[in-house]
Amino acid sequence: MIVSTFRGGRSQWVKNAAANPDVRYWLGGQPRNARALVLAPGEGVRGARDLTPALRWLAATLVPYTYAGWAFALLYPRDESPR
């Protein structure tokens, strides 16, 4: 799951996910536990080594968009290993 905002690091959910990457979201009316990797302006990619190669590639691909002020969170299942 990818979540994005144009408000970048000013967004409260970005600040919350960066401070505590263990998050919960709802999909199809069901809560899902996940771990968030936040990509925000000036933050680069922290914690990417815990991701699968495909998600590391995706994170690296999204980083240039953070220079325009966008922020992203890559959410991957917390109950399973991301590798």
C-alpha positions in Angstrom: 0.0 0.0 0.0 1.3 3.5 -0.8 -0.1 6.6 0.9 0.8 10.1 -0.4 0.3 13.7 0.4 1.2 17.0 -1.3 1.7 18.6 2.2 5.0 16.8 2.7 6.5 16.9 6.2 3.9 19.3 7.5 1.2 16.6 7.4 0.3 15.2 10.8 0.0 11.6 9.6 3.5 11.9 8.1 4.9 13.1 11.5 3.0 10.4 13.3 4.1 7.6 11.0 7.7 8.8 11.2 7.6 8.9 15.0 5.9 5.5 15.3 6.1 3.4 12.1 3.8 0.7 13.5 0.5 1.8 12.0 -3.0 0.5 11.3 -5.1 1.2 8.2 -8.4 -0.1 7.0 -9.0 -2.0 3.8 -12.3 -3.4 2.8 -13.7 -2.6 6.2 -11.0 -4.6 8.0 -8.2 -3.2 10.1 -4.7 -4.1 8.9 -1.5 -3.8 10.9 1.5 -2.5 9.0 4.9 -1.0 9.2 5.4 2.4 7.5 8.5 3.6 5.7 8.0 7.4 5.4 9.6 9.2 2.5 9.3 13.0 3.2 11.1 16.1 2.0 14.7 16.1 3.2 14.4 12.6 4.9 15.8 10.4 2.2 15.2 6.6 2.6 15.6 5.3 6.1 14.9 1.7 7.0 14.8 0.6 3.3 17.2 -2.3 4.0 14.3 -4.1 5.8 12.3 -4.0 2.5 12.1 -6.5 -0.3 14.2 -5.6 -3.4 11.0 -4.5 -5.2 10.0 -2.2 -2.4 13.5 -0.8 -2.1 13.3 0.0 -5.8 9.9 1.7 -5.3 11.2 3.8 -2.4 14.2 4.9 -4.4 11.9 5.8 -7.4 9.7 7.9 -5.1 12.4 9.9 -3.4 12.8 12.5 -6.2 9.2 13.4 -5.8 9.8 14.4 -2.2 12.0 17.3 -3.5 8.7 18.8 -4.9 7.2 18.6 -1.4 5.4 15.3 -1.6 5.5 12.7 1.1 4.9 9.0 0.9 4.5 6.1 3.2 5.1 2.6 2.0 3.0 0.3 4.2 3.9 -3.4 4.5 2.4 -6.1 6.7 3.6 -5.9 10.2 2.6 -9.5 11.0 4.9 -10.8 8.3 8.5 -10.4 7.6 8.9 -7.8 4.8 11.6 -9.9 3.1 
